[in-house]
Amino acid sequence: MRKSITAKRGVLFLIVITALLFVVCFGSVIRIAIFNGDKYKAKAESQQLSVTTNKALRGTIYDRNMHVLAQSASVWLVYVNPSKVTQENMDAVIAGLTTILGLDGNEMREKILKNADYGYLEVAGQVEYEKMSAMKEYIYANELYGIVSIDEDTIRYYPNGNLCSTMIGFTGKDDVGLAGLEYYYNDELTGVDGRTVTAQDGQQQPMPGQFMTQYAAQQGLSPVLTVDAEIQTILENALHTALVENTAQNVYGIVMDVETGAILAMANLPDYDPNNPYTLDEQTLAEIAKLPEEEQNSAYSAAQNNRWKNKAIADFYEPGSVAKVFLVASALEEGVIDTTETYECGGRIQVGDRSIKDYNPVGHGLENLEKLFINSCNTFSVHIGVDHLGKELFYKYFQAFGFAERTGIDLSGEGIPVASITYHDPEISFSTSDLASSSFGQSFTVTPLQMITAISAVANDGKLMTPYIVEKWIDGNGNTVDETQPNVRRQVISDKTATTILSYMEEVIKQGTGTNAYVPGYRIAGKTGTSEKLGTEEVVYIASFAGVAPADDPEVAVLIIIDEPGGVDYSGGVIAAPVGGEVFGKVLPYLGIEPVYSDDELEDMSNVVPSVVGDTLEDAEEKLNLADFEVRIIGDGDSVISQTPAGGRMLMSGGTVILYTQTDLPAETAEVPDFTGMSVSEANYYASLYGLNIEISGSAMMTSDVVAYRQAIEPGTVVELGSIITVDFRSNTAYDDGY
């Protein structure tokens, strides 16, 4: 009886336990199916589906003529899952990596074994389409799904190499902008990645054809810049020559549309190739190698950052006499002087207990405002600044011209003006001695971008513009989604004052310190500057030139800065003005601004060589002599078979034309002489002796004291008789700018 009761209790207990377990299990099913159904459904689907990211292309960067400056292209990334590589499939994996991708087999085997516990090992990046396709076929043919995989990636490339590098910047391996426009507009340039969703089996292997859904990648927006690649090339070529010829530390240049503030070109040298931004030149590497080993890494990084920096907007410099433009404009606008103002320059001026010397120790004598600009007189400038303008008004216009604030350009890294560091603030510290120095461009600093923006304000009827680099944004279909509108920050001076200042600046080019910026047929207004660099152990200088053209209706501004020239010459009028003239001489015709020659210019200009091929010798000589050319005949024929220079070329009066009268004669040659230091007449005479011709460039037609300082063909080069060698001339004598 007792056993029966015990048995019944045992059965009942089992029933209860079973019931409880059933309730628990049923509850779990309810909980999983109803309350957490979505969660577990998602987990199940994630195990059944494979999601591959399709990398979006970064927006393309265009110049204003839609020439590509930076572009992305699709490439692929190949990786291995070492944890799934076995003894059976190892050889197949290695064979594919070596034969298709060209990788080292032993090295790959060692890496895979070393990372056997990991699920990801990148083996090749930036794989192009052909190799990617071959690798994909190999994976399927050898059933290496999930063992060797391929992901889409992108590569950023810059087809023009160094062109615009410090302005455009570059991206890192993760396709994120690290400098310049690439950094500043990274969000806009970055696209939206796409996805490809496919089915996979229980072993997480893809099942082609079972299921696939694709979500297309969206390319980032593409900026169309205000920069013109042709103007940028002109500027960079001119700066490169200046850097080498003057053994300078740095050279900067900017070309701006004065009416809008649009940047047409901007450069600083030395620069870098954004395709290989981490590579330094051999000279820099050699200098780093001389340092103690523990200092080399930091020196390497510092050198890279220095090359990447856009110094045209980031660095501050002492503007020197270019600042006199704003001094005189401020005084005229405020009415503390008028256009009849005169001053007797005796070579020095007393300010308190400080005697300030002019760069011209004997003085310039009686000067008006136009002569102040022509002579770049320091003492007259100090007189206006200290005796007429004063600290408060000087600072008022210093602010108005934008020197106490950022310009607001759409680029990263713009320098920040700081009171008592880059400029004087009367509320903090601004002594009369500081004012005296500031009056001729010393004791304060500005950025190159601030300077050209202020110069453009004078050329733009007194309106200060916000400089900008992006003209508009377009989408992948070429539709404009946003466009930049020129922005007037403020009216700094009246159009009347601006016109007066421009007339003084034009005289600087005609008969003052800026004659080396003269370009035949164009009215250029400008100002040169030479400043002593502050805070350096040795005495070093900065030479600069700022100009606008055409002077009667300005369209373009050009700024050239040569930082720490190492040669004998360091004056802005001697070494910076010719660079400005070179840029103007090529940019203005390119922009369709036609030259208008004066009678004097036409008189001095070269003549057109008549075409005399096919003429008798007698007729040919007569035509050429009437055109004021010398003739040299080669051969015994009676008529002209060919000529050098060819008909239609421009040639200086008195130049030599070579006439060949036989077809079987080789062209006669001569060695190019060294024209350096020669006057125009001397160079033309020596060229004639050699049977050659010269084409003059620079300020040779402006003054009588110019000498040759550069020639397009190196001395000693063998050329055909009659060849034309371009020779650049400049004045080296009379043009100090004061500092």
C-alpha positions in Angstrom: 0.0 0.0 0.0 2.8 2.4 0.9 4.7 1.5 -2.3 1.6 2.2 -4.3 1.2 5.7 -2.8 4.9 6.4 -3.3 4.6 5.4 -7.0 1.5 7.5 -7.5 3.3 10.5 -6.0 6.3 9.9 -8.2 4.1 9.8 -11.3 2.2 13.0 -10.2 5.5 14.7 -9.6 6.7 13.8 -13.1 3.5 15.0 -14.6 3.8 18.3 -12.7 7.5 18.7 -13.8 6.6 17.8 -17.4 3.7 20.4 -17.3 6.0 23.0 -15.9 8.6 22.3 -18.5 6.0 22.5 -21.2 4.8 25.8 -19.9 8.3 27.2 -19.8 9.1 25.9 -23.3 5.8 27.2 -24.6 6.4 30.6 -23.0 9.9 30.7 -24.6 8.3 30.0 -27.9 5.8 32.7 -27.4 8.5 35.1 -26.2 10.8 34.3 -29.2 8.1 34.2 -31.8 6.0 37.2 -30.7 7.9 39.5 -28.5 11.4 39.0 -29.9 10.4 37.7 -33.4 11.9 40.6 -35.3 15.2 40.3 -33.5 15.7 36.6 -34.2 14.3 37.0 -37.7 17.0 39.6 -38.4 19.6 37.3 -37.0 18.4 34.5 -39.2 18.4 36.7 -42.2 21.9 38.0 -41.4 23.1 34.4 -41.4 21.4 33.7 -44.7 22.4 37.0 -46.5 25.8 38.5 -47.4 26.1 42.3 -47.6 28.9 43.7 -49.7 29.7 47.5 -49.6 30.0 49.2 -53.0 32.3 52.1 -52.5 31.0 55.5 -53.7 33.2 57.6 -55.9 34.4 60.9 -54.4 33.3 64.0 -56.3 35.5 65.2 -59.1 37.3 68.5 -58.8 37.2 70.6 -62.0 38.7 73.9 -63.0 36.4 76.6 -64.3 36.7 75.2 -67.8 35.8 71.7 -66.6 39.3 70.3 -66.8 39.8 67.6 -64.2 42.1 68.5 -61.3 41.2 65.6 -59.0 39.2 62.4 -59.7 38.4 59.1 -58.2 38.3 55.7 -60.0 37.1 52.3 -58.9 39.7 49.8 -57.8 39.4 46.6 -55.7 40.7 45.3 -52.4 41.7 41.6 -52.1 41.7 39.9 -48.7 42.1 36.4 -47.2 40.3 34.8 -44.3 43.3 33.0 -42.7 41.1 31.0 -40.3 39.5 29.2 -43.3 42.7 28.4 -45.0 43.5 24.7 -44.6 46.3 22.4 -45.8 44.0 21.3 -48.6 43.3 24.8 -50.0 46.5 26.6 -49.1 48.3 25.9 -52.4 45.3 27.0 -54.4 45.1 30.3 -52.4 48.9 31.0 -52.9 48.8 30.1 -56.6 46.0 32.7 -57.2 47.7 35.4 -55.3 51.0 34.9 -57.1 50.0 34.2 -60.7 47.2 36.8 -60.9 48.3 39.6 -58.4 52.0 39.0 -58.7 52.5 38.7 -54.9 55.4 36.8 -53.3 54.2 33.3 -52.6 56.5 32.6 -49.7 55.7 35.9 -48.0 51.9 35.3 -48.4 52.1 31.8 -47.0 54.0 33.1 -44.0 51.5 35.9 -43.4 48.5 33.5 -43.6 50.0 31.0 -41.2 51.0 33.8 -38.8 47.4 35.1 -38.8 45.7 31.7 -38.8 43.4 32.7 -35.9 42.1 35.8 -37.6 39.3 36.3 -40.1 40.8 39.1 -42.2 44.1 39.8 -43.9 44.5 42.4 -46.6 46.8 41.1 -49.3 46.4 43.6 -52.2 44.9 47.1 -52.5 44.1 49.3 -55.5 43.7 46.2 -57.8 42.5 47.3 -61.2 39.6 45.8 -63.2 41.4 43.2 -65.3 43.2 41.6 -62.3 40.0 41.9 -60.2 38.0 40.0 -62.9 40.7 37.3 -63.2 40.8 36.9 -59.4 37.0 36.6 -59.2 36.9 33.9 -61.8 39.8 32.0 -60.0 37.9 32.1 -56.7 34.8 30.6 -58.2 36.7 28.0 -60.3 38.6 26.8 -57.2 35.7 27.1 -54.7 37.5 29.6 -52.5 34.3 31.5 -51.6 34.8 33.2 -48.2 38.5 32.2 -48.1 39.6 34.8 -50.7 37.3 37.8 -51.1 37.2 41.0 -53.1 35.7 44.3 -52.0 35.3 47.4 -54.1 37.4 50.4 -53.3 38.4 53.7 -54.9 41.6 55.5 -55.7 42.1 59.3 -55.8 44.4 60.6 -58.5 45.5 64.0 -59.6 46.2 64.1 -63.4 48.2 67.3 -63.3 50.7 66.3 -60.6 51.9 69.2 -58.6 49.5 71.7 -60.3 47.3 73.4 -57.6 48.6 70.9 -55.0 48.7 73.2 -51.9 45.2 74.5 -52.8 43.5 71.2 -53.7 45.2 69.0 -51.0 44.9 65.2 -51.0 43.1 62.3 -49.4 44.3 59.5 -47.1 44.0 55.7 -47.7 40.5 55.8 -46.3 39.5 58.4 -49.0 39.1 61.1 -46.4 40.4 64.6 -47.3 43.5 65.5 -45.3 44.5 68.9 -46.7 43.3 71.8 -48.8 39.9 71.7 -50.6 39.8 67.9 -50.1 39.7 68.5 -46.3 37.6 71.6 -46.2 34.8 70.2 -48.4 35.2 66.5 -47.4 31.6 66.1 -46.5 30.3 67.5 -49.8 32.9 65.5 -51.8 32.2 62.2 -50.0 29.5 60.0 -51.6 27.0 57.5 -50.2 28.2 53.9 -50.4 26.0 51.3 -52.1 25.3 47.7 -51.1 25.0 44.3 -52.8 22.9 41.8 -50.8 23.3 38.1 -51.8 22.1 34.7 -50.3 24.6 32.4 -48.6 24.4 28.8 -47.3 24.8 27.4 -43.8 28.6 27.5 -44.2 28.2 31.2 -45.0 29.3 30.6 -48.6 27.6 32.7 -51.4 24.9 31.0 -53.5 25.1 32.8 -56.9 21.7 33.2 -58.6 19.7 32.4 -55.5 19.1 36.0 -54.4 20.6 39.4 -55.1 19.6 43.0 -54.4 21.7 46.0 -55.3 21.6 49.5 -53.9 23.6 51.8 -56.2 26.3 54.0 -54.7 25.8 57.8 -55.0 28.9 59.8 -56.1 29.8 62.8 -54.0 29.1 66.3 -55.3 31.7 67.8 -57.7 33.0 71.4 -57.3 33.7 73.5 -60.3 36.5 75.9 -59.2 37.1 79.5 -60.1 40.7 78.5 -60.8 41.8 78.3 -64.4 44.3 75.6 -65.1 46.0 77.6 -67.8 46.4 80.7 -65.6 47.6 78.4 -62.8 50.2 76.9 -65.1 51.4 80.4 -66.1 51.7 81.5 -62.5 53.5 78.3 -61.3 56.0 78.4 -64.2 56.8 82.0 -63.4 57.2 81.3 -59.7 59.4 78.3 -60.3 61.8 80.4 -62.3 61.8 83.0 -59.6 62.4 80.4 -56.9 65.5 79.0 -58.8 66.9 82.3 -60.1 66.8 84.0 -56.7 67.6 80.9 -54.6 64.6 81.9 -52.4 63.2 80.0 -49.5 59.6 80.3 -50.8 57.7 82.1 -53.5 54.0 82.9 -53.4 51.6 84.1 -56.1 47.9 84.8 -56.5 45.8 85.9 -59.4 42.3 87.3 -58.6 39.3 88.6 -60.4 39.0 92.0 -58.9 35.3 92.4 -59.5 34.2 89.2 -57.8 37.0 88.0 -55.6 37.2 84.8 -57.5 40.7 83.1 -57.3 42.0 82.4 -60.8 45.3 81.0 -59.6 47.1 80.5 -56.3 50.4 78.8 -55.7 53.3 78.6 -53.3 56.6 76.8 -54.0 58.2 74.5 -53.1 55.1 72.3 -53.2 54.4 68.6 -53.6 52.7 65.9 -55.8 49.4 65.0 -54.2 49.6 61.6 -55.9 52.6 60.9 -53.6 52.1 63.5 -50.8 54.4 61.8 -48.3 57.5 61.8 -50.6 60.1 64.5 -49.9 62.7 65.7 -52.3 66.3 64.5 -52.1 67.7 67.7 -50.7 65.3 67.8 -47.8 65.9 64.1 -47.1 69.7 64.7 -47.1 69.2 67.6 -44.6 67.1 65.4 -42.3 69.7 62.6 -42.5 72.3 64.9 -41.0 70.2 65.3 -37.8 70.5 63.1 -34.7 68.5 59.9 -35.2 66.1 60.7 -32.4 65.2 64.0 -34.2 64.7 62.6 -37.7 61.1 61.4 -37.4 59.8 64.8 -36.1 61.9 66.6 -38.7 60.4 64.4 -41.4 56.8 65.2 -40.3 57.6 68.9 -40.0 59.0 68.9 -43.5 55.9 67.2 -44.8 53.5 69.6 -43.1 55.5 72.5 -44.4 55.1 71.3 -47.9 51.4 70.7 -47.5 50.7 74.1 -46.1 49.0 76.6 -48.4 51.3 79.5 -47.4 49.5 81.9 -49.7 46.7 82.0 -47.2 48.4 80.8 -44.0 51.7 82.6 -43.7 52.1 86.2 -42.6 54.7 88.6 -44.0 55.8 92.2 -43.7 54.3 93.9 -46.8 56.8 96.8 -47.1 56.1 99.6 -49.4 53.0 98.0 -51.0 51.3 99.1 -47.8 51.7 102.7 -48.9 48.8 102.2 -51.2 46.4 101.8 -48.2 48.1 104.6 -46.2 47.6 107.2 -48.9 44.1 105.9 -49.7 43.1 106.1 -46.1 44.4 109.7 -45.7 42.7 110.9 -48.9 39.4 109.1 -48.0 39.4 110.6 -44.5 40.2 114.1 -45.9 43.3 114.7 -43.7 45.2 115.3 -47.0 44.2 116.1 -50.5 45.8 115.5 -53.9 47.8 118.7 -53.7 49.7 117.5 -50.6 53.5 118.0 -51.0 56.5 117.2 -48.9 60.2 118.0 -49.0 62.1 114.7 -48.6 65.6 115.3 -47.1 66.4 111.6 -46.6 65.3 111.3 -43.0 62.5 112.3 -40.7 62.4 112.7 -36.9 59.6 110.9 -34.9 60.0 111.6 -31.2 63.5 110.5 -30.3 63.8 108.2 -33.3 65.4 109.3 -36.6 64.0 107.4 -39.6 66.1 107.2 -42.7 64.8 106.9 -46.2 66.4 104.2 -48.4 67.6 107.2 -50.4 70.0 108.9 -48.0 70.1 112.2 -49.9 66.3 112.4 -50.2 63.9 112.9 -53.1 63.4 116.6 -52.8 60.0 118.2 -53.2 57.4 115.5 -53.8 53.6 115.3 -54.4 51.6 112.1 -53.8 52.3 110.8 -57.3 56.0 111.1 -56.7 55.6 109.4 -53.3 54.4 106.4 -55.2 57.0 106.7 -58.0 59.9 107.0 -55.6 58.3 104.9 -52.9 59.4 107.5 -50.4 59.4 106.4 -46.8 59.8 109.8 -45.1 56.8 111.2 -46.9 54.8 108.1 -45.9 55.8 108.6 -42.2 54.8 112.2 -42.4 51.3 111.3 -43.7 50.9 108.5 -41.1 52.2 110.3 -38.1 51.4 113.9 -38.8 48.1 113.6 -40.6 46.4 110.2 -40.2 47.2 109.2 -36.6 46.9 105.9 -34.8 43.1 105.7 -34.6 42.4 106.5 -38.3 45.3 104.2 -39.4 43.7 101.4 -37.4 40.3 102.2 -38.7 41.3 101.7 -42.3 43.6 98.8 -41.4 40.5 97.0 -40.2 38.4 98.3 -43.1 40.8 96.8 -45.7 40.5 93.5 -43.9 44.0 93.1 -42.3 42.7 92.5 -38.8 40.4 89.6 -39.8 40.3 86.5 -42.0 39.2 87.0 -45.5 36.6 84.2 -45.2 37.8 82.2 -48.2 36.5 78.6 -48.5 39.8 76.9 -47.8 41.2 75.4 -44.7 44.3 76.8 -42.9 43.8 80.5 -43.4 46.0 82.5 -41.0 44.3 84.2 -38.1 45.4 87.8 -37.4 46.1 88.5 -33.8 46.3 91.9 -32.1 49.7 92.7 -30.7 51.2 89.8 -32.7 50.4 90.4 -36.4 49.2 94.0 -36.0 48.9 96.9 -33.6 45.7 97.7 -31.8 45.4 101.2 -30.2 43.4 99.7 -27.3 46.2 97.3 -26.5 49.5 98.8 -27.7 50.2 101.1 -30.6 53.1 103.6 -30.1 53.9 106.5 -32.3 57.1 104.6 -33.3 54.9 101.7 -34.3 52.8 104.0 -36.4 55.9 105.4 -38.1 57.1 101.9 -39.1 53.6 100.8 -40.1 53.4 103.8 -42.5 55.9 102.2 -44.8 54.8 98.6 -44.2 57.0 97.4 -41.3 56.2 96.2 -37.8 53.0 94.4 -38.9 52.2 91.4 -41.0 49.5 90.3 -43.4 48.8 87.2 -45.4 49.3 87.2 -49.2 45.5 86.6 -49.5 44.7 89.6 -47.4 47.0 91.7 -49.5 45.6 90.8 -52.9 42.0 91.1 -51.6 42.8 94.6 -50.3 44.6 95.6 -53.6 41.6 94.3 -55.5 39.3 96.5 -53.4 41.2 99.6 -54.7 40.8 98.3 -58.2 37.1 97.5 -57.6 35.9 101.1 -56.9 36.7 100.7 -53.2 34.6 97.5 -52.6 36.2 94.8 -50.5 35.1 91.3 -51.7 35.1 87.9 -50.1 37.6 85.7 -52.0 36.3 82.3 -53.0 37.6 79.2 -54.7 34.4 77.2 -55.6 32.2 78.6 -58.3 29.5 76.0 -58.2 28.6 72.4 -57.2 27.3 69.8 -59.7 25.8 66.4 -59.1 26.7 63.2 -61.0 24.4 64.2 -63.8 26.0 67.6 -64.3 23.2 69.5 -62.7 24.1 72.6 -60.7 23.0 72.2 -57.1 24.6 75.3 -55.6 26.4 78.3 -56.9 28.5 80.9 -55.2 27.5 84.5 -55.5 30.1 87.3 -55.2 29.9 88.9 -51.8 30.7 92.6 -51.0 32.1 92.7 -47.5 32.1 96.5 -47.3 32.8 99.7 -49.1 36.3 100.7 -47.9 37.0 103.9 -49.9 35.0 105.8 -52.5 35.4 105.1 -56.2 36.9 108.6 -56.5 39.7 107.8 -54.0 40.2 104.4 -55.7 40.6 106.0 -59.1 43.1 108.5 -57.8 45.2 105.7 -56.2 45.1 103.7 -59.4 46.5 106.6 -61.3 49.4 106.9 -58.9 50.0 103.1 -59.2 50.1 103.3 -63.0 52.8 105.9 -62.8 54.8 103.4 -60.7 54.9 101.1 -63.7 55.5 103.9 -66.2 58.4 105.7 -64.4 58.8 104.4 -60.9 60.0 101.3 -59.0 57.7 99.0 -61.0 58.9 99.5 -64.5 60.1 95.9 -64.6 56.4 94.9 -64.6 55.7 96.8 -67.8 54.0 94.9 -70.6 53.8 96.5 -74.1 50.2 97.3 -75.1 48.8 97.1 -71.6 48.1 99.7 -68.9 49.3 98.1 -65.6 49.0 99.7 -62.2 51.1 98.4 -59.4 53.3 98.8 -56.3 56.5 97.2 -55.3 57.7 96.3 -51.8 60.9 95.3 -50.1 60.7 94.5 -46.4 63.1 93.3 -43.8 61.9 90.1 -42.2 61.4 90.5 -38.4 62.3 87.9 -35.8 65.2 86.3 -37.7 68.8 85.9 -36.6 70.2 87.1 -39.9 69.0 90.1 -42.0 66.8 88.7 -44.7 64.2 90.3 -47.0 60.9 89.8 -48.7 60.5 91.2 -52.2 56.9 91.7 -53.4 54.8 93.2 -56.2 51.1 93.8 -56.3 49.4 95.0 -59.5 46.1 95.3 -61.4 45.3 95.5 -65.1 44.0 97.1 -67.2 44.6 100.2 -65.1 41.7 102.2 -66.7 39.2 99.3 -66.1 40.8 96.7 -63.8 39.8 93.0 -64.3 42.8 91.1 -62.9 45.0 91.5 -59.8 48.4 89.7 -59.5 50.5 89.4 -56.3 54.0 88.0 -56.3 56.1 87.4 -53.1 59.7 86.2 -53.0 60.6 85.1 -49.5 64.2 85.4 -48.4 65.9 85.7 -51.8 69.5 84.4 -51.6 71.0 86.4 -54.5 72.6 89.8 -54.6 69.3 91.4 -55.6 66.4 91.5 -53.1 64.4 94.5 -54.1 60.8 94.0 -55.1 61.2 96.3 -58.1 64.2 94.2 -59.4 63.1 90.6 -58.7 59.4 90.5 -58.0 58.1 93.1 -60.5 59.4 91.2 -63.6 57.6 88.1 -62.4 54.4 90.1 -62.1 55.0 91.5 -65.6 55.5 88.0 -67.0 52.3 86.8 -65.5 50.3 89.8 -66.8 51.9 89.4 -70.2 50.5 85.9 -70.6 47.3 86.1 -68.6 45.8 89.2 -70.2 46.0 87.9 -73.8 44.7 84.5 -72.6 41.7 86.3 -71.1 41.0 88.0 -74.4 42.1 91.4 -73.2 43.5 92.9 -76.4 46.7 95.1 -76.2 46.4 98.7 -77.3 49.8 100.0 -78.4 51.0 103.6 -78.1 52.8 105.3 -81.0 56.1 105.0 -79.2 55.5 101.3 -78.5 54.7 100.6 -82.2 57.9 102.4 -83.2 60.0 100.2 -81.0 58.2 97.0 -81.7 59.5 94.3 -84.0 58.6 94.1 -87.7 57.0 91.2 -89.6 59.4 89.1 -91.6 58.2 89.0 -95.2 57.8 85.6 -96.8 60.3 85.4 -99.7 60.3 81.7 -100.5 60.1 81.3 -104.3 61.3 84.9 -105.0 64.5 85.6 -106.9 67.4 86.6 -104.7 67.2 90.1 -106.0 63.5 90.5 -105.1 64.0 88.8 -101.8 66.8 91.0 -100.7 64.9 94.1 -101.7 61.8 93.1 -99.7 63.9 92.3 -96.6 66.0 95.4 -96.8 62.9 97.6 -97.1 61.6 95.9 -93.9 64.9 96.8 -92.2 66.4 93.3 -92.0 69.9 92.0 -92.8 70.2 89.2 -95.3 72.6 86.2 -95.3 72.6 83.9 -98.4 73.6 80.3 -98.3 74.0 78.4 -101.6 74.6 79.2 -105.2 71.0 79.2 -106.5 69.2 82.1 -108.1 66.0 81.9 -106.0 65.0 81.3 -102.4 64.2 77.7 -101.4 63.7 78.3 -97.7 64.2 81.0 -95.1 64.9 81.3 -91.4 63.0 82.9 -89.6 59.9 82.0 -91.6 57.7 84.6 -93.1 55.2 86.1 -90.7 57.4 86.0 -87.6 58.1 89.1 -85.7 61.8 90.2 -85.7 63.6 93.2 -84.3 64.7 95.8 -86.8 68.2 95.1 -88.0 67.7 91.3 -87.4 69.1 88.7 -89.8 67.2 86.5 -92.2 68.9 83.5 -93.6 68.1 82.6 -97.2 68.8 79.1 -98.6 69.0 78.8 -102.4 69.8 75.0 -102.6 67.8 72.0 -101.3 70.9 69.8 -100.9 72.6 72.0 -98.3 72.4 71.2 -94.6 71.2 74.0 -92.3 74.1 76.0 -91.0 74.3 76.4 -87.2 75.8 78.6 -84.5 76.3 78.6 -80.8 74.0 80.8 -78.7 76.1 83.5 -77.0 75.6 84.5 -73.3 73.5 87.8 -73.4 73.5 88.2 -69.6 74.3 91.8 -68.6 74.0 93.2 -72.1 71.8 96.1 -73.1 69.2 95.6 -75.8 71.4 97.1 -78.5 74.4 95.1 -77.4 72.4 91.8 -77.4 71.0 92.6 -80.8 74.5 93.3 -82.2 76.0 90.2 -80.8 73.1 88.1 -82.0 73.7 89.5 -85.5 77.4 88.6 -85.4 76.4 85.0 -84.7 73.8 85.0 -87.4 71.0 84.9 -84.8 68.2 87.1 -83.6 66.7 88.1 -80.3 63.2 88.7 -79.2 63.1 91.1 -76.3 60.9 90.5 -73.2 60.4 92.4 -70.0 60.9 96.2 -69.5 63.4 96.7 -72.3 61.2 99.2 -74.1 60.5 101.2 -70.9 63.9 102.5 -69.8 67.4 102.9 -71.3 69.3 101.3 -68.4 67.9 97.7 -68.7 70.2 94.7 -69.1 69.6 91.1 -70.0 69.2 88.7 -67.1 67.6 85.6 -68.6 67.4 83.9 -72.0 65.2 81.2 -73.3 68.0 79.1 -74.9 71.1 78.4 -72.8 74.4 79.8 -73.8 76.5 77.4 -75.9 73.4 75.6 -77.3 73.8 74.9 -81.1 70.9 76.2 -83.1 70.1 76.9 -86.8 71.3 80.2 -88.2 68.5 82.8 -88.1 67.0 81.3 -84.9 65.2 83.7 -82.5 66.2 83.6 -78.9 63.9 85.3 -76.4 65.9 87.5 -74.0 64.4 89.0 -70.8 65.5 92.5 -69.7 65.1 94.4 -66.5 66.5 97.4 -64.7 68.9 96.5 -61.8 69.9 100.1 -60.9 67.5 102.6 -59.8 64.7 100.8 -58.1 64.9 100.3 -54.4 61.4 100.2 -52.8 62.2 101.4 -49.3 61.6 99.3 -46.2 
